[in-house]
Amino acid sequence: MPKILFDTWPVGNNALGRISNGPAATLPVLAAALGECRCTVFDGLNERISLGDYRNLLRGYDLIGISVVSPLTALDTEITVKLIKRVNPQALIVLGGHHATAYDVEWVEKGADVVVREEGEVTFPELVDAVESGRDLSGIAGITYRSGDEIKRNPDRTFLPDLDLSPMPDWSLMDLGKYNLHLTASGGPTAVVETARGCSHGCSFCSASTMWRHTQRFKSLPRLMEELRYLKSLGVRQVAFADDNFGGDAEQATEVFEAVLREDLRFAFWSFFRADTADKHPDLVALAAKAGLRSVYVGFEHLTPRINESYRKGFGETNSYERFRRVYETFRKNGIMVYGLFVHNYRFETREERLDAHKCRTICDLSSPKKFTPMRGVAALDELGAEGMGFKDTF
């Protein structure tokens, strides 16, 4: 992850991450996928090093892979790519992640040598092997790359048919004691676990479902418990579930928490959690709290039913403020802190429909209203452009 090289005022670009943060699950997975290849993991969202030390770090490697997930890290990534070109021009620069996948050609135009699109567990090691052996890259599915004066875009790679095929993350390469979700008073070493990948919903403002082609795949319970036992052996006490749609399969989530309780793992957990899942399955919320769930991010998105319907959130006819109040009470009575996520300035809103910040705070402990960000891969981008809203597909 690139070092934070710019910031915003008055609220920092990564303000929340400086208060409560967890490591990126992608990095130890890709490191494990490389097998015996020597590599170092650097998380610039967490590490505080000087620019001089950052330059020295970038000088030391033949290949530098950068995860660029969202527009929030895009500028840091672009500056880092330019810095690598200056201090280590022979290094191969490889980008991956949601934003890199959506803007693969643009990233190559800005200096990246290769973009790994979508999943990287198979593509990235195959790329490294080809580079080491001097083979041509034309046969590697799922990459976009520069070849002379041309930018070539190879066909997509098929998703892993089974998430259990994803390698066990190599957390030994990261100091998990540097992370803290602050889920308990004592905190403790923190890690991230992916129980599933993708999202079957189609929220019009979100790129996650588009990235994973509206599919959701799950790890088996034995594989998931193996990861959790491994983290326990490392002294990890706090775990964040990385899933975009955790609890989307209530039966699967129930099995996870029941297994955690059976083995008495005693983690403090954090996850995303849909409002309608909590409303339909209050027993799951109670079980999750018993197993250690302490904090959730809930995408309420908006307080006006018409707006949420335009978001294609999938809440159904019971999309109402009263329902959200009930969801909040379900979490709170089980001792779970709720961080509410809201999206506004998406479509024309009447004065009466404007997001009421005070009312938002009545259905969560902390609220985060964000302006809609048009980005390639977000379903609404083309729709709003067709409606004359003025949004353009810009990098």
N, C-alpha and C positions, 0 to 999 in steps of 0.2 A: 504494500500500500504506500503511495507516495507521501513524502513529508508534507505537512501543512505549510505552504509557502506564501499564502495570502490569507487575509481574514476579512471579516465584514464587521461593520459597526452599526448600531450599538450592541447587537447580539452576535456573538462569534459564529463563524461558519460551522463549527463543530462544538457548539456550546454544550449540547446534551452529552456528547461523547466525553467531554472533560469532567462531567459529573458522574456519569454512570456508563461504563464502557465494557465491551467484550471483544475478544479477538475475532478476526474474520475466519470463518470456518473453511473458506476456500484454500487458504495458504497451506495449512498442514496436509490437506488432501492432495494437492498438486505436488507437494514435496514428497509425499509417500508414493505417489504414482511414478516419480522419477527413479525410484529404486536406489541403486548404488551411486547415482550421480550426486556429486557434492553440491550442496546448495545451502544458502542462508535465507532465513525469513526475516524481513524487515517490515514492521507495521508503523508507518509514518503518522497514523492517526493517534498512536499511543506513545511512541518514542519521542523524546525531546532531545534532539541533537542539533549542534550548530550547523550552519550552512557549509562551513569548511569541512566538518566531519561527514556531511552528506555527500559532498563532492568526492571525498576520498572513498566513501563506500561505493559510489557509482563507478569509480575507476577500477575496482577490483574484480570484475566479473566479465566473462565472455558473452553471457546471455543474461538479460535482465527482463523479467516478466513483471508486468504491472497490472493490477486489478483496478478497473475503472467502472464503477457500478452505476453512478448517477451523475447528473450535472454538478453536484456539490463538489466532487473530486476531479472534475474534468480539467479545470484550469491548473490545479496542482500537477495533474498528469502531463498536460501540455508543456508546462514549464520544465518538468523533470525530463521529458523527452528531449527538449532543446539542450538541457544541461548535459545529458548523457552524450549527445552529439558533439558537444564541445570538449568534454573531459575524457571521453572514452569512445571515440568515433568508430572503433572496430567492433564494439559490442552489438549484438543482435538484440533489438528491442521488440518484445512480444507483449501484446495487450490482450486482455480478456475481460469478461463481465458484461452486464446488461448494456451499459452505454457503448462499450466497444463493439458489441454485437450489432447494436442499432445503427451505429455510425462507422462501420468497418472501413469503408472506402475513404471517408474523411480523415480517419485516424492515420491511415497509411499516407495520405497526402500531407499530413502534419508531421510526419517523420517516423512513425512506427514502421518496423520492417515487416511484421506479421501480426495479424489479429486472429486470435482463436475465437470462433463464434460459438455461442451457447456452451455446452459442456466441454470440460477440458481434460477429464481423467484419461481418456484415450488419445485425444488429439495432441495434447501438449507433449507427452513422452514420445509419441511418434515423430513429432516435429523435431525434438531435441536429437533423437536418434538419426534422423535424416541429415540434420546439420552436421553432426559429429562425423558421419560417414561420407559427407559430401554429395548426398543424393539430391536429385531434383525434387522440388516441393509440389510438383503438379499432381502427384497422386495422393496427396493428403487431404482427406475430406474435412470440411469444416473450417478452412482457413481462408483469409484474404491476405495477399502479400504483394510486395513490389518485386517485379522481375525486369531489371533494366529500366526502361522508361515506361513500362506498362504496370498497371495494377490488375492483378488476376484474382478472381473470386471462385474458388473451387466449390463443388456441390456441397450441400449440407451433409453433416454426419448424422446417422440415425442415433437417437437417444439410447442410453443404456437400457436394455430390456428389464434389468433387475437392479435396483439401487444397492443391493448387497454386493454387487460387483465393484462398486466404488471402494477404493482402498481405505483401510483403517487410517484415520488421520495421524500424522506423526507430530504429536504435540511436544515431543522432546526438543524441537527446534525453537520453541517459544517459551518465554518466561511468563507463565500464567499468573504468577504473583503480582504482576504489574497491572492486572486488570481487576476491576471491582464493579459489580452491578449494584452494590449497596442494598441488597435484598434483605439483609439482616444487620443488626447492630455491629456484629463482628466482621461482616464481609467475608473475605477470603478469596483464594485463587479461583479464577473464573475461566470457563471454557464454553464453547458453543457446539451444539449437536443438531444435526439435520435429521429429523425423523422422516421427512417426506420432501419431495421437490416438485415445485410447480403449483398451479392453482387452476381448478376447473371452472372458476367463475370468470366473468367477463367485464369487470368494472371498467368503465370507459376512460377513467383518468389514470389507470395503472398499466405499467409495462410488463409486470411479472407474468400475467397470464399469457400475453402475447409471446414473450420470450420462450415460454415452455409449451407453446401451441395448445393452450387450454387443457393441458393434461396435469394430473397429479399422481406421482408414483411414491410408494411407501417402502421404507426399509422393513425387513422382517423384525419381529420382536426379539428373537435370539441375537440378531446382529446389533440391534439397538442396545440391548442390555450389555453386550460385550463392550461396546463403546463406553457406556456409563460406568461399568466396573473398572475399565482402564483408567478413566478420569479419576475415579475414587482412589485408585492406587497411586495416582500422582498428587494426591492431596487436594484435589479440586473440591470446593464446597458450594460453588454457585454455577448454575448451568442455564444458558439461554437456548431455547429452541429456535432455530433459524428459519423454520418453515414460514412461507408467506401465508399459509392457510392452516395453521395448527388447529386441530380439533375439527377440521372439515369433515373428517370421518370420526364421529363420536365414539363408535365402537373401538376403533383403533386407539384413540386417545385414552379410552377407559382401560384397555389392556396395558398400555404403557404405565399408567399411574398405579394400577393394581400390582404390576410386576415390581415397580419401585418400592411399594409398601411391603411386598413379600420379602424383598431382599434388604429392607431397612437401610436404604442407601443414604437417606438423610441429606439430600441436596436441597438448596433453595433454588426454585425455578422461576424463569421469566419466559413469556411467550406472547406472540400475537394471539388474539382471540376474537372471533366474530361475534357481534352483538346477538345475532339471531341464534347462533349455536348456544350461547349462554342462556338465552331465553327459553329455548326448546329443551335444554338439558341441564337444569339447575343441579341435578344429582351429579353430573360430571364436574361441575364447578366445585361442589362440596368435596368430591373425591380428590380432585386436583389440589385443593387447599390442604387436605389431609396429607397428601404425598409431598407437599412442599412448594406448591405454586404460590408465589408471593406478589408478583406484579404482572400486569398484562397491558398491552397496547391494544386498544379497541378502536376500530375504524367506524365511528358513528357517521362521519363525513358531513352530514348536514342535519338541521332540525326541521327542515321543510320537506314533507313527503314528495312533493312534485320534483324538487331538486334531486333528492336521492333516487327517485325513479329514473330521472334523466341520466344519473350516474350508472344505471344498470347494476346497482348494488345487490339486487336479489333479495331484499328484505321482505318483499311481498306486501300484501294489503295492510299488515299491521305495522308498517313503517311509521312510527309516531313518537312524539316526545315522551308520552306516558310509558311506552314500551322501553325506551332507553332508560327512563328512571327506574323501572323494574329491574333491568339488567344491572344497572349500577348497584342497586340494593342487594342483588344476588351476590355480586362480587364482594361488596363491603361486609356483609354479614358473615362471609367466610374469611375475612381478614386479608383480602387481596386488593392491592393498590391498583387503581385504574388510571391509565394515561390515555386521554381521549384524543383521537386524531380527526381533524375536520378539513374539508376542502371547500374553498369558495372562489368567486370570480371565474367560474367555469362557463356558465351561460348567463344571459341577462336575468338578473334577479330584481323583483319589485322591491320597493322600500320595505314592505312588510316581510319579505322573504330573506332579507339580508341576515347573514349569520350574526346572532346575538352572543357576543363573547361572555357576557354575564350568565346567560342561560346555559351556555356550553359548560360552564364550571359547576352547574348543578347536577350534572350527570357523570362527573369524573373528578378525580382528585387534582389532576393537572391536565390542562387542555393545550392543544397545539393546532391552531388554525393556520393552514398553509394555502397560499394562492396556487391555483392550478398551473402546472408547468407543462406547456406543450413540448413533447419530445417524440421523436420517431419511435414507433412501437406502442405508443399510447393510442388506443382505439379512437378516441375523440378527435384526434388531430385532423383527420380528413373530414370528419363530420362537421366540425366547426369551421373549417376552411370553406366547405361547400355552402355553409349558412352565412358566409360573409362576415365572420367574426374577426377576421384579420390575422389569425394565427398562421404562422409560416413554419415550415419544417427547417429550422435553423440548427446549426451545430451547437 
